[in-house]
């Protein structure tokens, strides 16, 4: 059959496995529970299946440690390696700008005008 050649399939891996390999969760079970609870968004769409495919270029949004994480998957891993290796799997699109200090400042009541 004539026509354009089919492009090779996009490399993907299970969402729960990638979250664990990228060291966002201590265990794969915890990653799967977060996904099943609807706490993870993939490309702005809520995902509830841990087996959902993720690949380079996808954006994830989830809450971790009281802050919203927005990350872009840049690579897939073969194994769960050290933290330095895991940091190469994603780009943090919402870097921490003061962490605890920023949150405490937001909780403080406004200063009265003089």
C-alpha positions as CSV (number, residue, x, y, z in Angstrom):
1,X,0.0,0.0,0.0
2,X,1.5,3.4,-1.0
3,X,1.6,6.3,1.3
4,X,3.7,7.9,3.9
5,X,5.7,5.6,6.1
6,X,4.4,5.2,9.6
7,X,6.3,7.0,12.2
8,X,7.9,4.9,14.9
9,X,5.8,4.5,18.1
10,X,6.5,7.1,20.8
11,X,8.6,5.6,23.7
12,X,6.4,5.5,26.8
13,X,6.4,3.9,30.3
14,X,3.7,3.5,33.0
15,X,3.0,6.7,34.9
16,X,3.4,5.1,38.3
17,X,6.7,3.6,37.3
18,X,8.0,6.9,36.0
19,X,7.0,8.8,39.1
20,X,8.8,6.2,41.2
21,X,11.9,6.2,38.9
22,X,12.1,10.0,39.0
23,X,12.0,9.8,42.8
24,X,8.8,11.7,43.4
25,X,7.5,8.8,45.5
26,X,9.4,6.4,47.8
27,X,7.6,3.4,46.5
28,X,5.8,2.5,43.3
29,X,2.7,1.6,45.3
30,X,2.6,5.1,46.8
31,X,2.8,6.5,43.2
32,X,0.0,4.2,42.0
33,X,-2.2,5.3,45.0
34,X,-1.7,9.0,44.2
35,X,-2.7,8.4,40.6
36,X,-5.7,6.3,41.5
37,X,-6.8,9.0,44.0
38,X,-6.9,11.5,41.1
39,X,-4.0,13.5,42.5
40,X,-2.0,13.6,39.3
41,X,-2.8,15.5,36.1
42,X,-1.2,14.5,32.8
43,X,-1.2,17.3,30.3
44,X,-3.9,19.1,32.4
45,X,-6.1,16.1,32.4
46,X,-6.8,14.1,35.6
47,X,-5.6,10.6,35.3
48,X,-6.8,7.7,37.6
49,X,-5.0,4.7,36.0
50,X,-1.4,4.0,37.1
51,X,-0.8,2.2,33.8
52,X,-1.4,5.4,31.8
53,X,1.4,6.0,29.4
54,X,3.8,8.9,29.8
55,X,6.7,9.9,27.5
56,X,9.1,12.8,26.9
57,X,7.3,16.1,26.4
58,X,4.4,15.3,28.8
59,X,3.6,17.7,31.6
60,X,2.6,16.4,35.1
61,X,0.9,18.4,37.8
62,X,0.5,17.1,41.4
63,X,0.9,18.1,45.0
64,X,3.9,17.0,46.9
65,X,4.9,18.2,50.4
66,X,2.3,20.9,50.5
67,X,3.3,22.5,47.2
68,X,2.1,22.2,43.6
69,X,4.7,20.5,41.4
70,X,4.6,21.2,37.6
71,X,7.1,19.1,35.8
72,X,7.8,18.1,32.2
73,X,9.1,14.6,31.4
74,X,12.3,14.9,29.4
75,X,13.4,11.3,29.4
76,X,12.5,7.8,30.4
77,X,14.6,5.7,32.7
78,X,15.8,2.1,32.5
79,X,16.1,1.7,36.2
80,X,15.5,3.7,39.5
81,X,19.0,5.2,39.9
82,X,20.4,7.7,42.2
83,X,18.9,11.2,42.8
84,X,21.3,12.8,40.4
85,X,20.3,10.5,37.6
86,X,16.6,11.0,38.4
87,X,16.9,14.8,38.1
88,X,17.8,14.3,34.5
89,X,14.4,12.8,33.8
90,X,12.4,16.0,34.2
91,X,12.3,19.8,34.1
92,X,10.7,21.6,37.1
93,X,8.4,24.2,35.6
94,X,7.4,25.7,38.9
95,X,10.7,26.0,40.9
96,X,10.6,26.8,44.6
97,X,10.8,30.5,45.2
98,X,11.4,30.6,48.9
99,X,9.4,27.6,50.0
100,X,8.4,27.8,53.6
101,X,9.1,31.6,53.9
102,X,6.8,32.4,51.0
103,X,4.0,30.2,52.5
104,X,4.4,31.8,56.0
105,X,4.2,35.3,54.5
106,X,1.0,34.4,52.7
107,X,-0.6,33.2,56.0
108,X,0.2,36.4,57.9
109,X,-2.5,39.0,58.2
110,X,-2.1,42.2,56.2
111,X,-0.3,45.1,57.9
112,X,-2.7,47.9,58.9
113,X,-2.4,51.1,56.8
114,X,-1.0,54.1,58.7
